[in-house]
């Protein structure tokens, strides 16, 4: 891991600054929208706009990069991000904010695709898994650090919008000044949804539902805090607890994933998140309880993204793994677009507790469907033969196609190594 950090520290630093800027504006929108008198449903549409733009950017950015190159795409989209961030307090209208969020989601997606391609290019087969882990840590640290910045100025002013704009602008320097020669950029043919669903119904349905949960956490948690009457410091701590849980519990869950039936783990992880959301719904007036519940929910739902990818790969041939990533990512993106809208509507019907209701119901459905699928297919896990499935790789929700394909390259390499080792053991046994 130190080798990866040594070779890619500047790139990772730039990505962390990008995540700080993105995490700050994501929470700030919820707080400032409440100050401006936007309704909860209007804020949900604004939040959904980000994920709509992000999904569009993840689909179109590779084509832009192939036509004009990494550096031009990165610089152009980064400039749009800086400009858009400053426009929020200047144009305080819900419709305008929806448009701005679509633009900024599109641009952030394109910037991530560009930077992630450099990260992949700087990684070898031996260090790709470590690079993915470091990248996920950088993402989480950036989002958590962003919540602390929420307290440095008045959310009703301009300063908190200027800070992420400056951070995004500064992030260009370490990335553009440190990268190696521009890597070749290609895209993998995507598996059809029908084929993907045949391979792993649980993977597809789980990704769809999880997309809604993640977008609610990333975009609506600050809206919930504002509606519940939290102070700005309380909102920053509340949002941070979600991603601290994700960062701390990612690796224990990944460790268990390689040592047991992944469907059982998916079931228990989803069930624990459901229980935590139920407790938060019942005891919503007790802030320490909410912090504990949000920590557990973040710690369960964020690793579930990587867990579902790993589970789907258990039933794929290595040649199909890269193509599956695009399909799973797109399904997750559709869920992410719908999640804030559903959350906002339920919050208008049931008050702030509607936020927990979305997570509770979604995770309950995931739990029930995982239990159902366990009755329909034999497990890939075998205690007698040891677990021959590909190992778990840490990937955060909200990934772009490029980081997803980078993870799938890691899976393919691991699957091929496992197959070779299995063949060697079989040859020795026969001899």
Secondary structure, DSSP 8 states (H G I E B T S, - for coil): -HHHHHHHHHHHHHHHHHHHHHHHHHHHHHHHHHHTT--HHHHHHHHHHHHHHHHHHHHHHHHHHHHH-HHHHHHHHHHHHHHHHHHTTTS--HHHHHHHHHHHHHHHHHHHHHHHHHHHHT--TTTHHHHHHHHHHHHHHHHHHHHHHTTSS-TTSSHHHHHHHHHHHHHHHHHHHH--S-----------HHHHHHH-HHHHHHHHHHHHHHHIIIIIHHHHHHHTT--HHHHHHHHHHHHHHHHHHHHHHHHHHTTS-HHHHHHHHHHHHHHHHHHHHHTTT-HHHHHHHHHHHHHHHHHHHHHHHHHHHTTS-HHHHHHHHHHHHHHHHHHHHHHHHHHHHHHHHHGGGHHHHHHHHHHHHHHHHHHHHHTTS--S--TTT---S-------TT--HHHHHHHHHHHHHHHHHHHHHHHHHHHHHH-
